[in-house]
């Protein structure tokens, strides 16, 4: 399988790894800096982007989400062009969901969580597209890699990111609900916001690691 013209796999790896993760982290940390007493173990990701609560920092949160969505687009396009001839159905499904995730992330940045029911509904829609799109897309591509790559140990890397954090989320939140505890507890590992952050960076890990594992013909 030949790589698309105009971009090398090496160039993509250099871009996808450091720039993708560092870009998002930079804007989130900057937004965090301006939020008074933000605590990631007890406060949701979206709170960083609420203008009513984060008077200055929400702007950086919005830039971070929008730029992340835009940076994903060339990577997803590269994946689709590179792998379409190998498994059309699986790759089409995977990249379709990843494009939805791009749309959701950009939408979150353009329309942050302003006050009002309409903005709240738009936020939920965009959040669902961004989160669910990433996970559904990477699940498809991880299964594709497990089926097509002869090196199963290597192929497990994105799958571990994709399935490991959701399993951790289900177990910890199941325990919390079973014990009748609120979503914020003295036991930090059970807190919902902790797992929201872990789910986000877990799927980012799957997305970036997949770039380094894209199979290709010699």
C-alpha positions in Angstrom: 0.0 0.0 0.0 1.5 3.3 -1.1 1.3 6.5 0.8 -0.7 9.4 -0.6 1.4 11.9 -2.6 2.3 15.2 -0.9 2.8 13.9 2.6 5.1 11.3 4.0 4.4 9.1 6.9 7.4 10.5 8.7 6.1 14.0 8.4 2.7 12.9 9.7 4.2 11.2 12.7 6.2 14.3 13.6 3.1 16.4 13.3 0.6 14.0 14.9 2.6 13.1 18.0 4.0 16.2 19.5 1.9 18.9 17.9 -1.5 17.3 18.3 -1.2 16.5 22.0 0.9 19.5 23.0 -1.5 21.9 21.2 -4.5 20.7 23.2 -2.6 20.5 26.5 -1.1 24.0 26.0 -4.5 25.7 25.6 -6.1 23.7 28.4 -3.3 24.6 30.8 -3.6 28.2 29.8 -7.4 28.1 30.4 -6.8 26.3 33.7 -4.3 29.1 34.8 -7.1 31.7 34.5 -9.7 29.7 36.3 -9.8 30.5 40.0 -9.1 27.3 42.0 -9.9 24.9 39.2 -9.6 21.3 40.4 -9.5 18.6 37.7 -10.4 15.9 40.2 -13.8 17.5 41.0 -14.6 19.8 38.1 -15.6 18.8 34.5 -13.6 19.7 31.4 -16.5 21.8 30.2 -16.3 24.1 33.2 -13.0 25.5 31.8 -15.0 26.7 28.8 -17.9 28.4 30.7 -17.6 32.2 30.3 -19.6 32.7 33.5 -17.1 30.8 35.5 -13.8 31.3 33.6 -14.1 35.0 32.5 -10.8 35.0 30.5 -9.7 31.4 30.3 -12.8 30.2 28.3 -11.3 31.9 25.3 -8.2 29.7 25.4 -10.4 26.6 26.0 -12.4 27.5 22.8 -9.1 28.0 20.8 -7.9 24.6 22.1 -11.0 22.7 21.1 -11.3 24.4 17.7 -7.6 23.9 16.8 -7.7 20.3 18.0 -10.6 19.6 15.7 -9.0 21.3 12.8 -5.6 19.5 13.4 -7.4 16.2 13.3 -8.8 16.7 9.8 -5.6 16.2 7.7 -4.7 13.2 9.9 -8.1 11.6 9.3 -7.8 12.3 5.6 -4.4 10.7 5.5 -5.7 7.6 7.3 -8.6 7.2 4.9 -6.5 7.6 1.8 -3.8 5.3 3.1 -6.0 2.4 4.3 -9.1 2.5 2.1 -7.8 -0.1 -0.3 -7.1 -2.5 2.6 -10.5 -2.7 4.2 -13.0 -0.2 2.7 -16.0 -0.8 5.0 -14.0 -0.7 8.3 -11.9 2.3 7.3 -14.9 4.2 5.9 -16.8 3.6 9.2 -13.8 4.6 11.3 -12.9 7.8 9.4 -16.6 8.8 9.2 -16.8 8.8 13.0 -13.5 10.6 13.3 -14.7 13.4 10.9 -17.8 13.8 13.2 -15.4 14.1 16.1 -13.6 16.9 14.2 -16.9 18.7 13.7 -17.9 18.3 17.3 -14.6 19.7 18.6 -14.7 22.7 16.3 -18.3 23.2 17.3 -17.4 23.1 21.0 -14.8 25.8 20.4 -17.1 28.0 18.3 -20.0 27.7 20.7 -18.8 27.2 24.3 -21.2 26.6 27.2 -22.8 30.0 27.4 -25.8 30.5 29.8 -29.1 29.4 28.4 -30.9 26.2 27.4 -30.1 26.5 23.7 -26.4 26.8 24.3 -26.5 23.9 26.7 -28.2 21.7 24.1 -25.7 22.7 21.5 -22.9 21.9 23.9 -24.3 18.4 24.6 -24.6 17.7 20.9 -21.1 18.9 20.1 -19.6 17.1 23.1 -21.3 13.9 22.0 -20.0 14.2 18.5 -16.5 14.9 19.7 -16.3 12.2 22.3 -18.4 9.5 20.8 -17.0 10.2 17.3 -13.4 9.7 18.5 -14.2 6.5 20.4 -16.4 4.9 17.7 -13.8 5.9 15.0 -10.9 4.5 16.9 -12.7 1.3 17.9 -13.3 0.6 14.2 -9.7 1.4 13.3 -8.3 -0.6 16.3 -10.3 -3.6 15.3 -9.0 -3.1 11.7 -5.4 -3.0 12.9 -5.9 -6.2 15.0 -7.3 -8.0 12.0 -4.7 -6.9 9.4 -1.4 -6.4 11.2 0.7 -9.5 11.6 2.4 -8.1 14.7 -0.5 -8.5 17.1 1.4 -7.1 20.0 2.0 -3.8 18.2 -1.6 -3.8 17.0 -2.8 -4.0 20.7 -1.4 -0.6 21.6 -4.2 1.6 20.3 -6.7 -1.0 21.4 -5.5 -0.8 24.9 -6.0 2.9 24.9 -9.4 2.5 23.3 -10.8 -0.2 25.5 -8.7 0.2 28.7 -10.0 3.6 29.8 -13.7 2.9 29.1 -13.4 -0.3 31.1 -11.8 1.6 34.0 -14.6 4.2 33.7 -17.3 1.5 33.8 -15.8 -0.2 36.8 -15.1 2.9 38.9 -18.5 4.5 38.1 -20.3 1.2 38.7 -18.7 1.0 42.1 -19.6 4.6 42.9 -23.2 4.1 41.9 -23.4 0.8 43.7 -22.2 2.5 46.9 -24.7 5.3 46.4 -22.0 8.0 46.2 -22.3 11.3 44.4 -20.2 12.0 41.3 -17.6 13.8 43.5 -16.4 11.7 46.4 -13.5 11.7 48.9 -12.1 8.8 46.9 -10.5 10.6 44.0 -10.3 7.6 41.7 -14.1 7.3 41.8 -14.7 10.9 40.8 -16.5 11.3 37.4 -14.3 14.3 36.3 -11.2 12.3 36.8 -12.4 9.7 34.4 -13.6 12.3 32.0 -10.1 13.6 31.7 -8.7 10.0 31.5 -11.2 9.1 28.8 -10.2 12.1 26.8 -6.4 11.6 27.0 -6.9 7.8 26.6 -8.6 8.3 23.2 -6.0 10.9 22.2 -3.4 8.3 23.0 -5.1 5.8 20.7 -5.4 8.4 17.9 -1.8 9.4 18.0 -0.4 5.9 18.4 -2.4 4.7 15.4 -0.5 7.2 13.2 2.7 5.5 14.2 1.3 2.0 13.4 -0.4 2.6 10.0 0.6 -0.5 8.0 2.0 0.1 4.5 3.5 -1.8 1.6 7.2 -2.0 1.3 
